[in-house]
Amino acid sequence: MHFSKDRINTLDSRTRAHFINSLSGFKSANLIGTQDVQGHTNLSIVSSVFHLGANPALVGMIIRPHCVPRHTFENILQTGFYTINQVNQAIYSQAHQTSARYDKQQSEFDMTGLTTEYLDDFKAPFVKQSQLKYSVKLVEHQHLAVNGTELVIGEIIDVYVDENAVKADGFIDLHAIDTVAISGLDSYHTTTQLARLPYAKK
């Protein structure tokens, strides 16, 4: 099948969203934990988290346009702190439900049955059921004029992970902690490792 730009533009908005979102392949499934200065907690699923650098340890994510209330983004700007919690097989349905449009006073933790966890006095909540989670401090954000999205860049502060998943060389075996991936907007997948290959040299 061939989808030209014109053909893509004729798709209804929902079909086009599914189609274009599927093109980038499997993506990570993460829950972003925040709270505002009044202590209201928020939790949202994001599939756009990406590695930005190891030294310093930086992570980026894209947040959809701020043309409607984006409690996650607003809380990050207000406090400067957030957590990233990987989704596993035991909680993927609850994680997906956090994408519903709840009022600011309705915590997605409460609405989905996920549990807040505060570690080492960090100012944002973690998801207790997540087996790989880390605290992040906002270092930069940029408004992307091309489509109105927001690029959020943070420094990784503390990492909490099941010790059985961390290998001697620092590699984290995500399969060992039942991490799931997302394709498109709403398709969740388990993984099977093919192999770890040696460092490529010519």
C-alpha positions, 0 to 999 in steps of 0.5 A: 500500500502507498500512502501519499501525503494527500492520502494521509491528509484525507484520513479522519483525525482518529485514523490518522493519529493511529496510523502516524503514531504506529510508524515509529515502532515500539516505544517505552511505556512510562508513568510520569508522577508529579504533584503541585505545591498544594500536594495534589498528585498527578500521574500520566502515561507517556510513550515519548521518553528518550535517552539524551545523555549518560554524563550528565544523566539526562532524559527527555520527553515530549508533551502534547500541546498545552492548548488544554490543561496539561497537569503533568506539564504544569506541575513540572514547571511549578515544582521542577521535579517529577518521577519516571516509572516504567510500566510492567505487565501487572499494571499496564491496564491501570497505566493506560487509564491514566490517559483519561481526562480527570479533573486536577483535584482527582488524582490518577493514583486514586482513580486507577488504584496505583499506589503513591510512594515517596522515596528519600524525601524527593518532592514528587511521587513514585508508583510503588508497583513499578519495578524501575523508577527514577527521580528527575529534576527539570533542567530545561524545556523548549516550546516546539513551534512546529506543532506546539508540543513541549520538549522537557529535559531532566537530570536523573537524580536517583534510580530504583530498580530490582537488583536482579535486573542489573547485570555486572556491566550495568545493563538493565534487563527490562525483560526480567522485570516484565517491562511492556512496550507501546505501539501506536496509541493503545497497543501494549506488548511484552518483549522477548530478547533476541540477543546482546551483541558485542560492541561493533568494530570495523 
